[in-house]
């Protein structure tokens, strides 16, 4: 698989089979992903990979919290600005319409939307998950580095025939994740990432992208 194919075939998959993901594949991917760029080579990412019984335990804990109606954990970072301006507001709204429309869930059915969203905390059935942390003392540039690392991981997973879904949703249950992983106090959970083989029977429309002229400006000197 060439780089272009990896980029264009990567998407947030929200339905996985229970097919085992070999440890050696995950090690190969994460060893190569360590070459992702970071300013002054800080390499600010801290990744934990869960499979088997530990992942099952985390899913169980999250499921019990959902069933009990426990509130989300106090956020440790702001996922979106409180007043999301245009065009980002419209793009986010269009994503929601497309996502839930593919599941046959109307906009006004908030209960059904919440049920669909709860699949996040089962990792959409994936047999492997990565949880990415960053040191609390680091700044926006290092968060950007973590994003480049995660993208590198996802593209390498595609090269192995695997799919993924990054999930900031896990930051809402960061205390449950910490109970299983016991990360150092100086680390903050940025997101989880479900990893596995796609369940092609699950309906999930792919979201589009803005046209090039909305996001790119060429200043030609030719």
C-alpha positions in Angstrom: 0.0 0.0 0.0 1.5 3.3 -1.0 1.3 6.5 1.1 -1.5 8.0 -1.0 -3.7 4.9 -0.6 -3.0 4.8 3.1 -4.0 8.4 3.5 -7.2 8.2 1.4 -8.3 4.8 2.9 -7.8 5.9 6.5 -11.0 6.8 8.2 -12.7 6.5 11.6 -14.1 3.0 11.6 -16.8 2.4 14.1 -17.3 -1.3 13.7 -14.6 -3.9 14.2 -14.5 -7.7 14.2 -13.1 -9.6 17.1 -10.3 -11.0 15.0 -7.0 -11.0 17.0 -4.5 -8.3 16.2 -1.0 -9.9 16.6 1.3 -8.3 19.2 4.2 -8.3 16.6 2.1 -6.2 14.2 1.4 -3.6 16.9 5.1 -3.6 17.9 6.1 -3.1 14.3 3.7 -0.2 13.8 4.6 1.6 17.0 8.4 1.1 16.5 8.1 2.8 13.1 5.7 5.5 14.4 8.4 6.6 16.8 10.0 8.3 13.8 7.1 10.8 13.7 8.3 14.4 13.8 8.4 16.4 17.0 9.9 19.8 17.7 13.5 19.4 19.0 12.8 15.6 19.1 10.9 15.9 22.4 8.7 12.8 21.4 6.0 14.0 23.9 3.7 11.0 23.4 3.1 8.3 26.0 1.2 5.4 24.5 -0.4 2.5 26.4 -1.7 -0.5 24.4 -4.5 -2.6 25.8 -5.7 -6.0 24.6 -7.3 -9.1 26.1 -8.3 -9.2 29.7 -7.1 -5.6 30.6 -9.1 -4.1 27.7 -12.1 -6.2 28.6 -11.9 -4.9 32.2 -11.8 -1.3 31.0 -14.8 -1.9 28.7 -16.6 -3.5 31.7 -15.9 -0.5 33.9 -17.0 2.0 31.3 -20.1 0.0 30.6 -21.1 -0.1 34.3 -20.7 3.6 34.5 -22.9 4.2 31.5 -25.5 1.8 32.9 -25.5 3.6 36.3 -25.8 7.0 34.6 -22.5 8.2 36.1 -21.6 11.7 35.0 -18.5 12.2 32.8 -15.2 13.0 34.6 -14.3 16.6 35.0 -12.6 17.6 31.7 -8.8 18.1 31.8 -8.7 20.0 28.5 -11.1 21.8 26.3 -12.1 19.6 23.3 -13.9 22.4 21.4 -14.2 26.1 22.0 -17.5 26.9 23.8 -18.6 29.1 20.8 -17.4 27.2 17.7 -17.4 29.7 14.8 -18.0 29.3 11.1 -17.0 27.3 9.1 -16.1 24.8 11.9 -19.5 24.9 13.4 -21.2 23.9 10.1 -18.6 21.2 9.5 -19.2 19.7 12.9 -23.0 19.8 12.4 -22.7 18.2 9.0 -20.6 15.4 10.5 -23.3 14.7 13.1 -26.1 14.7 10.5 -24.1 12.3 8.3 -23.0 10.1 11.1 -26.4 9.6 12.7 -28.2 9.7 9.4 -26.3 6.6 8.3 -27.6 4.9 11.4 -31.1 6.0 10.7 -31.3 8.2 13.8 -33.2 11.4 13.4 -31.8 14.7 14.7 -34.4 15.0 17.5 -33.9 11.4 18.9 -31.3 12.3 21.4 -31.7 9.0 23.3 -30.8 7.0 20.2 -27.9 9.3 19.6 -26.6 8.7 23.1 -26.9 5.0 22.7 -24.9 5.1 19.4 -22.3 7.3 21.1 -22.0 4.8 24.0 -20.3 2.4 21.5 -17.2 4.5 22.0 -16.6 3.0 25.4 -16.8 -0.5 23.9 -14.1 0.6 21.4 -16.7 -0.3 18.7 -15.9 -4.0 19.4 -12.2 -3.6 18.6 -9.8 -6.2 20.2 -7.0 -3.6 20.7 -6.9 -0.1 21.9 -4.2 2.6 22.3 -4.4 5.3 24.9 -2.3 8.4 24.3 -1.1 10.6 27.1 1.0 13.8 27.2 2.8 15.5 30.0 0.6 18.2 31.7 3.5 20.7 31.6 3.8 20.7 27.8 2.2 23.2 25.5 0.3 23.5 22.2 3.3 22.7 20.1 3.8 19.4 21.8 0.1 18.6 21.5 0.6 19.2 17.8 3.5 16.7 17.9 1.2 14.1 19.5 -1.3 14.6 16.6 1.4 13.9 14.1 2.4 10.8 16.0 -1.2 9.5 16.1 -1.6 10.1 12.3 1.6 8.2 11.7 0.3 5.3 13.8 -3.0 5.3 11.8 -1.3 5.3 8.4 1.0 2.5 9.5 -2.0 0.5 10.7 -3.5 0.9 7.2 -0.3 -0.5 5.7 -0.9 -3.6 7.9 -4.5 -4.0 6.7 -5.9 -2.6 9.9 -8.3 0.2 10.7 -8.6 2.6 13.6 -10.7 5.3 15.3 -9.3 8.0 17.4 -11.6 8.8 20.3 -11.5 11.9 22.5 -14.5 10.4 24.1 -12.2 8.4 26.4 -11.0 11.6 28.0 -14.5 11.9 29.5 -13.8 8.6 31.3 -10.1 9.3 32.1 -10.5 8.2 35.7 -11.7 4.7 34.6 -8.8 4.5 32.2 -6.3 5.5 34.9 -7.7 2.8 37.2 -6.7 0.2 34.7 -3.4 1.7 33.4 -2.1 3.6 36.5 -0.3 6.3 34.5 1.9 8.8 36.4 0.1 11.8 37.8 2.0 14.2 35.5 0.3 12.7 32.4 -3.0 13.7 31.0 -5.1 11.5 28.7 -5.6 13.0 25.3 -7.5 10.2 23.5 -8.0 6.6 22.9 -7.7 4.8 19.6 -9.6 1.6 18.7 -7.6 -0.7 16.5 -8.6 -3.8 14.6 -10.1 -5.3 11.4 -13.1 -3.6 10.0 -16.5 -5.2 10.3 -17.8 -4.4 6.8 -21.4 -5.3 7.8 -21.6 -2.2 10.0 -23.2 0.8 8.2 -21.0 3.9 8.6 -20.9 6.6 5.9 -17.6 8.2 5.3 -17.6 12.0 5.9 -16.5 14.3 3.2 -13.8 17.0 3.1 -13.9 20.7 2.3 -12.8 21.6 -1.2 -9.1 22.5 -1.6 -9.8 26.3 -2.0 -11.4 26.4 1.4 -8.3 25.3 3.3 -5.4 26.0 1.0 -4.1 29.2 -0.5 -1.4 29.0 -3.2 0.9 32.0 -3.5 2.5 31.2 -6.8 5.7 32.7 -8.0 5.5 31.1 -11.5 
